[in-house]
Amino acid sequence: MPSPHPTAISPPHRHEPRYKLPVPAAADLQDHLLTACHDLDRLQALLAHACDALLAGFSDATAPLQQRLAQAHRGDEASAARQALDHFGAAVTALQFQDMAAQLITHTQRRLRHCADRLARDAFPGSGAEVAVVAPAPPSPNPVTQAQMQAGSVELF
């Protein structure tokens, strides 16, 4: 009885793909995967730049408030300065998302790179002596498991 998948090879052998993908389609797919990796690189750089600028802005804004708080003589003035500093502290804590986002981007880049390398190895086999190097896949499906952040002492970068 014929196989329901006429292009299937059962079972796959060493570095032998289960399904044959036409070379032009494989090359196009690999280009898209690598382009996605480069886009993630750019996204990571943009996030890092934005977070650095925000952190610098928060630091510049809190310095005069801390000075004002130290010099405050009236309770209302000191209370307003403390409240503003608390808000800035919460905003800085929220900047931790950049670190988590960077971990997710790196994880996704590794996964995409692994897929692109496997695709190249399977679709463009070299001569018998050559073995394509395939970047290892990330060991876990989710590198970031933190679901929430709380204010407190924070080390950002």
C-alpha positions in Angstrom: 0.0 0.0 0.0 1.5 3.4 -0.9 2.4 5.8 1.8 0.0 8.7 2.4 3.0 11.1 2.1 4.7 10.2 -1.1 7.8 12.3 -0.2 8.2 10.8 3.2 11.3 8.7 4.0 10.7 6.3 6.8 12.6 6.2 9.1 14.9 9.1 8.6 18.6 8.2 8.5 21.6 10.2 9.6 21.1 13.8 8.4 18.5 12.6 5.9 15.4 14.8 5.9 12.0 13.2 6.5 10.6 15.3 3.7 12.3 16.6 0.6 12.0 20.4 0.2 12.9 21.9 -3.2 16.2 23.7 -3.0 14.9 27.2 -4.0 12.2 26.9 -1.3 14.7 25.8 1.3 17.1 28.7 0.3 14.2 31.2 0.6 13.1 29.8 4.0 16.6 29.9 5.3 16.9 33.6 4.1 13.7 34.4 6.0 15.0 32.7 9.2 18.3 34.6 9.1 16.5 37.9 8.3 14.4 37.3 11.4 17.6 36.7 13.4 19.0 40.1 12.2 15.7 41.8 12.9 15.9 40.5 16.5 19.4 41.8 16.8 18.2 45.3 15.8 15.2 45.0 18.2 17.5 44.1 21.0 19.8 47.1 20.3 16.8 49.4 20.2 15.4 48.1 23.5 18.8 48.4 25.2 19.2 52.0 23.9 15.7 53.0 25.0 16.2 51.5 28.5 19.6 53.1 28.9 18.0 56.5 28.0 15.1 55.9 30.4 17.4 54.9 33.2 19.6 58.0 32.7 16.5 60.2 32.6 15.1 58.7 35.8 18.5 59.1 37.5 18.7 62.7 36.4 15.1 63.4 37.7 15.6 61.7 41.0 18.8 63.6 42.0 17.1 67.0 42.5 14.2 65.3 44.3 16.5 63.6 46.7 18.3 66.9 47.3 14.9 68.6 47.8 13.8 65.9 50.2 17.0 66.3 52.3 16.4 70.1 52.5 12.6 69.9 53.0 11.3 71.6 56.2 7.6 71.2 55.6 5.8 67.9 55.8 3.8 68.4 52.6 7.0 69.2 50.6 8.8 66.1 52.0 5.8 63.9 51.4 5.5 65.0 47.7 9.2 64.4 47.1 9.0 60.9 48.7 6.0 60.1 46.6 7.7 61.2 43.4 10.8 59.1 44.3 8.6 56.1 45.0 7.1 56.5 41.5 10.5 56.7 39.9 11.6 53.7 41.8 8.6 51.7 40.5 9.4 52.9 37.0 13.0 51.8 37.3 11.9 48.4 38.5 9.7 48.1 35.5 12.8 48.5 33.3 13.7 45.0 34.3 11.5 44.0 31.4 14.5 44.8 29.1 16.6 42.1 30.7 13.8 39.6 30.3 13.1 40.7 26.8 16.8 40.4 25.9 16.8 36.8 27.2 13.7 36.0 25.1 15.2 37.5 22.0 18.5 35.6 22.5 16.6 32.4 23.0 14.5 33.0 19.9 17.6 33.8 17.9 19.2 30.6 18.9 16.1 28.6 18.0 15.9 30.3 14.6 19.6 29.8 14.0 19.3 26.1 14.8 16.4 25.8 12.4 18.3 27.7 9.6 21.4 25.5 10.2 19.3 22.3 10.1 17.6 23.4 7.0 20.9 24.2 5.3 22.3 20.8 6.3 19.3 18.9 5.1 18.5 20.8 2.0 22.1 21.5 0.8 24.1 18.4 1.6 27.8 18.7 1.1 30.2 16.1 -0.2 30.4 12.8 1.8 33.4 14.1 3.9 31.8 17.4 4.9 29.5 17.6 7.9 27.5 20.8 8.3 27.8 22.5 11.7 24.4 23.0 13.3 24.1 25.5 16.1 22.6 23.7 19.1 18.9 24.3 20.0 18.1 26.0 23.3 17.7 23.4 26.0 14.5 24.8 27.4 11.4 26.1 25.7 11.1 29.2 28.0 14.2 30.9 29.4 12.2 33.5 31.3 9.7 32.3 33.9 9.2 35.5 36.0 5.6 36.5 35.8 5.7 39.7 37.9 8.1 42.2 39.4 8.0 43.9 42.7 9.7 47.1 43.9 12.8 46.9 46.0 16.5 46.8 45.6 17.1 46.3 41.9 20.3 45.7 39.9 19.5 46.4 36.3 22.4 46.2 34.0 
